[in-house]
Amino acid sequence: MSSSNSKPIRLGVCGLGGYARVVLKMLQAAADKFEPRFELVAACDLDLAAHGDLTPVLKDRGVSLYENYAEMLKHPALDVVWLPLPIQLHAPYTKQAVAAGIAVICEKPTAGCIDDLYDMIKVRDESGQPVFISYHTIPHSACVKAKTLLMEGVIGKVQHASLVASWPRHLQYYNRNNWAGRLKVDQTWVLDSPMNNALSHFVNLVLYLLGSSFDAWADPCWLDVELYRANKIENFDTVCAQLKNCNKTTAQVILTHAAKKQFGPELKIVGDQGVMWWEQDRIRIARHGEAVEVVYEHGDDDIAMRLSLVKSAARFIYGMPADGVSYTTLESTIPHMKVVCGASEATPVYDVPAEFTYTYDDPSNGPAVAIKGFEEVISACSDGGLMLHESGLLQFAKPHGSIDLTDYVSFAGPAEYQAISTNG
Ligand SMILES: NC(=O)c1ccc[n+]([C@@H]2O[C@H](COP(=O)([O-])OP(=O)(O)OC[C@H]3O[C@@H](n4cnc5c(N)ncnc54)[C@H](O)[C@@H]3O)[C@@H](O)[C@H]2O)c1
């Protein structure tokens, strides 16, 4: 697509429930703020009747409505589709669109496994169509500022990142569809987890901030990992991982959906001359021997934070130069996908025994399951650089599994599945 005309980019959104509602708000908020701009011309959901609050509004705006994605792709004036869809549809629906000559904005995470990601790259290359991955933290000004400062050496040579986040998720979160918390749906890997869904933004951000140049993501080469589930799900709701990257940086990541207190993401980058804290609304730095300094603050609300994604996606689809942000391409998300698949392959998911959990009732979200005292365990492990089992604070914790990710290109299946196939 040429950058020389200012025709709007004609967009179709597939999926109208869940996160798609935020996508529609983002598009509305972006409206005429940026060039090039998106024009919504088509929308699709399996069940349009379930979105009766929205469909008349869309129809009034001249948006064509579909219950079948293949039909939407035949719309005579479609430049790009945005796919806020279940993870298992990301790869097949991306491939279908680009094969039909239509560009794609695919929601994060890119796919349910790395093989699907490589397949998306192959089909995209055959088609020549652009594919953009919707990680809104990357084009946001706080990330641009953080990466710029790191590249300028503000904390010296970057050595390590630590990420912790406790985002409670209730039973209704896991019951809202047929793929939440699942390993696989039908024959397609989903690997839905904090690391491959709600908190994937920040794992991806860690890898980006540790990358050796402005547009580079760090490439993980070794992973130690522990996985647990307090909820009755197939995959995990709690993870502790330690990563070594090919550029010699390291990272520790502790994420849970099974604690009562919400906190984080707390992201700390350690350099040989100081420390940087990236927070949702500001960046702080402490150079060795100096006081902590706030070097960047913004007052963006949630939608405003996501506007940079709309702008960045539009420029990318239009074929314009990156304008001071890094574009999140399919290739940019290979490091994240290596970590997600590697974790699943390296260790089984262990159940947290019932005596170490409790159920609480949240007035707005209903019942939820939490691991007793997990908030304190997170602090102890992140402060001490410990794996969960090394803390001695969780009696149920098991030694971590490990995997070499140096030349990792294909997912062999979760450790549980491998054990089953090895044992016949
Ligand atoms: N970028 C972010 O901050 C962010 C936040 C939340 C979710 N997400 C991502 O958005 C995606 C969707 O998540 P969700 O929680 O909204 O999922 P969901 O399952 O709750 O909703 C998906 C929607 O897609 C529709 N749908 C399902 N199959 C379809 C098909 N074959 N054709 C057309 N429509 C279909 C469903 O009817 C539903 O309305 C996921 O990839 C998730 O990771 C991104």
The ligand as a Gaussian input file, in Angstrom:
#p B3LYP/6-31G(d) Opt

LIG

0 1
 N       -4.707000      -6.284000      23.585000
 C       -5.289000      -6.455000      24.766000
 O       -5.063000      -5.693000      25.710000
 C       -6.267000      -7.586000      24.941000
 C       -7.075000      -7.638000      26.070000
 C       -7.982000      -8.704000      26.194000
 C       -8.019000      -9.693000      25.217000
 N       -7.178000      -9.606000      24.154000
 C       -7.173000     -10.657000      23.120000
 O       -8.362000     -10.582000      22.353000
 C       -8.699000     -11.890000      21.875000
 C      -10.137000     -12.206000      22.246000
 O      -10.210000     -12.323000      23.651000
 P      -11.619000     -12.256000      24.398000
 O      -11.307000     -12.435000      25.819000
 O      -12.369000     -11.075000      23.938000
 O      -12.319000     -13.585000      23.798000
 P      -13.829000     -14.040000      23.894000
 O      -13.824000     -15.507000      23.615000
 O      -14.397000     -13.564000      25.172000
 O      -14.548000     -13.224000      22.708000
 C      -14.255000     -13.517000      21.370000
 C      -15.357000     -12.977000      20.442000
 O      -15.111000     -13.553000      19.167000
 C      -16.326000     -14.135000      18.679000
 N      -15.984000     -15.287000      17.859000
 C      -15.523000     -16.486000      18.274000
 N      -15.296000     -17.284000      17.216000
 C      -15.610000     -16.564000      16.108000
 C      -15.583000     -16.842000      14.721000
 N      -15.200000     -18.042000      14.260000
 N      -15.986000     -15.870000      13.870000
 C      -16.403000     -14.661000      14.331000
 N      -16.461000     -14.344000      15.633000
 C      -16.060000     -15.292000      16.510000
 C      -17.099000     -14.544000      19.904000
 O      -18.490000     -14.663000      19.605000
 C      -16.777000     -13.402000      20.851000
 O      -17.656000     -12.316000      20.636000
 C       -7.683000     -12.842000      22.487000
 O       -6.650000     -13.044000      21.575000
 C       -7.151000     -12.071000      23.681000
 O       -5.847000     -12.447000      24.057000
 C       -6.330000      -8.562000      23.985000

